[in-house]
Amino acid sequence: MTTPQAEPLGLAAGEAEAHRRDEADPGHRHLFHVPPADGGDHPESAYLAGNSLGLQPRATRDELLADLDAWGRLGVEGHLEAERPWLPYHELLTGPAARLVGARPTEAVVMNSLTVNLHLLMVSFYRPAGARTRIVIEDAAFPSDSYAVRSQARFHGLDPDDTVVRLRPRAGEDALRTEDVTDYLAAEGDRVALLLLGGVNYLTGELLDIPAITAAGRAAGAVVGWDLAHAVGNVPLALHDWDVDFAAWCSYKYLNSGPGALAGVFVHERHLGDENLPRFEGWWSTAAATRFEMTPVSRPPATVEAWQISNPPIFAMGPVRTSLELFDAVGMTALRARSQRLTGWLESLLDEVTVGRPLRVVTPRDPARRGCQLSVRIGSGSANELTKRLRYEHGVIADAREPDVVRFAPVPLYSTYLDCWRAAAALASTVGATSVSARSEPGLRAPQSRTKGGSA
Ligand SMILES: *Cc1c(COP(=O)(O)O)cnc(C)c1O
């Protein structure tokens, strides 16, 4: 790969090093379809966008076709006679989903989409009363979550501007500290009805201290829910032991279950069977044994399945099942370890690239405070334009969050050290070095002597 800018030495030496590391620490790329590159010197893309949409496991197609064939062969009888009967199909997903998030099997279920589930959970768990009406989210919350909580406030006749509190990092900092949350709760906790934060923030990649914040929120008398869209399949979770009230996640990011895939829900055991909790119901909310008794009144089970409403889309469940089985086989502990090795290496390469360029890694530097995503704030220009150039000139797929963040996620199941090296090298060749006088970004380190002045 030729680069117009002077290349930092470690980065230049890195391609051979990347191959060496890939041999020693190979991952499971062979189990996935990797999109071909749209540009650059490599046939496959360096796919670092699994935080946005995970790659397709090779097993998914055949498993999906088998479910489709059952419909063709059996028609309605497939409900009971398919190899994987449709009536209890969702139960096949419960065990592996529960293991992945650290739940008991009664506490986890796969259903609907993420934001829909957040609403269904808020029906039960956002219950403003008296002075305790606030919903606390992060200022950098994903827009869908922002819209969801604002619309919940309105649904309760409250003004969303007064009701929704957005926690910001301190001036000059990119990520929230645990104390930023716990200090707020100590001061204002008696006004908080619901704390609903992202376990891993979609923009910065920050992993919050879920157990500590959950404990503080509950001690303040609030209900504590987590959006785990960017945490599930990325970091180990122990929702039951952490005493989380409820959580929801999607399955198309790190869980590789396909665009718009069915999502997951956790409700802590202490809430199961509580008849005082409002819930929206349908025929899948009643206990399976009574579902076909055609009674006018439901008899919900004392499990999270009471939050189900409709009969589930079987062809959408197959890809989630296939993917969850892969997580079961590989194990989150091994994935987390490889994730930290890959991400640490990408970080060291990005540290070389950012020298003398208007780029800054905004993800926490402590590996315990992040998953596999590293976010780079670009000092000038458009993040969208930059990711297009990475894709079409280098075959590197990252993603942009406008106006100025580019996200790189080396996913431990299928990303490689070579992907990391290609991303860093592509970024180095795409973003020109700034002259010393042009640098205005705070926190940017001075160019080191080994960068040989920026002309090319
Ligand atoms: C990806 C993501 C969503 C997406 O919501 P859908 O309902 O699946 O469309 C919502 N919230 C967060 C935090 C996300 O990362």
The ligand as an ORCA input file, in Angstrom:
! r2SCAN-3c Opt
* xyz 0 1
  C     -28.769      0.208     17.692
  C     -29.469      0.864     18.817
  C     -30.857      1.043     18.807
  C     -31.676      0.630     17.615
  O     -33.014      0.494     17.938
  P     -33.976     -0.465     17.091
  O     -35.232     -0.415     17.847
  O     -33.322     -1.806     17.043
  O     -34.088      0.096     15.726
  C     -31.445      1.635     19.915
  N     -30.706      2.031     20.974
  C     -29.366      1.882     21.012
  C     -28.584      2.337     22.197
  C     -28.702      1.306     19.929
  O     -27.383      1.184     19.948
*
